[in-house]
């Protein structure tokens, strides 16, 4: 063993963006050709790899906020190819670990039992997967605006409050920070008019579907998770079909879903239309198209 003292000036000189050091460890038959690199980004970064065949810089681009122009601009920077291969080839494992460690709850706990660490890790992974599914469903399935979604902190806070007191904090009622211009009438409607514990579904008509003043305007609010669940009624029917046709006794074929947030029964084909289309007349036209397609089939 040998040790080398590195002066403070030498350490400070090495902390320059673009400085990269690399070495290959040889001589161990069990770990052949281990490539070790170190470079300075915002802090020291160390990497070891057994699959690297070359070391080179890769030009990347990221969005940064420019304080001088007060705008978001694109900045080009260089990254070692080993780090780039890891970020793009590890199936987003690093991102999952980053989300899990951001709001982890086991910093202050002691693992008195060996299985506590495994259990806590599993719960945190489930929370990360649930948050990813929440964002994926709202952004790519329902095409919602990203600015209206809950943040990672708000999502985990609502999950924790729901586990502590499910009656006071239902899972579809997030306690978000009030933004300028927000209207709390949709929250009052959710608490009083559309209670999912009630046996009767909400009334669907032109007045309640109004995107500005209707009792069901919450259907367009992306801050709430509109979860499809199994209907509690014995013989459910799509309420949008009945409203579009004008017959309260109209029966339709197909799978019926119940929106846990709006307390409305809709069919599979109308679930997406109900939560996306704000214009009432256009919504009726699209629902009538679904009814015609069902009759043709």
Phi, psi and omega in degrees: 000146178216152180230145181233129178276130179250125182294159180297322178295324179294318179295320179292326179291328180288339182277067178233132180300131181101347178283123182227134176240139182218150177206154179244124178273124181233162175107345178258112183293337180282335179230078185283138170054059175276121179265126180243130178229155173215138176209167184249122174250252169276343173204179181292134179236130180239140184218143173229138183212144175252358182248000182284128177256344178205161177234121180207164178271140178241130180278127180236174182218139178219160179268130181227152177269123180268116182292329182290312181269351181057039179223160175273122182239164177264128182241133177268142179211168182252143180221140176298143183296333178296317178293321180294320177294324179293316182294325185263349185242003180258019175057039176061028177295321181295323178293321178296319178294325179293316178295323181292323184276348183293311181237046180287147185253011181254016176293323186260003180261151177252132180278080179292332176245145185296331184276351177298318181297320179292318181295314180295322177297317180296319179296317181292325176295320177297321178295319178295315179296322178295320179292321178295319177294321178300313179291320181296317182295318183284325184275318189255337179265309182263000174055047180273164178282132184295330182292342181268355182277159176289147174282172179299321179294315180296322180297311181291328177295319179292324177296317180295316180295324179293321178292329179286313182216089183297328182288321182282327182235080175297152188292338181266011182239077183290140177269086184269159175292136181289128178257158180297128179092359179290148178247127183271003181294328178292328177291319178295322178296319180296323183283327187252308189279329185240063179276121185289344178282347180284145184285331181272140177281164179292153180281134180246114174207183182298325183288315182287335180276357180300128185290345183257313187242356184287154178293337181258022178293346178294344179299335181262358182275115184277358178284349179249145182271109181274090187271124175282127180232175179285131180296146179272343180290152181290317182232074185285154176220157182290120180289334176289325176297314180297321180291318182291321181282329183088016180241112181292347180254013183291134178246140180231152175276166178110168182283135181254133177244155178242123177283115184292339181269317183271343183061049181228139176267122178224157178280173183298320183287334183266349184299316181289321179295320182297325184265358183246317188274119181274324181290125185293317181294319177293324178296318178297321180296317180292323179292321177296325175296320177297320179294319178296320179295323178294320179291325178292325179289000000 
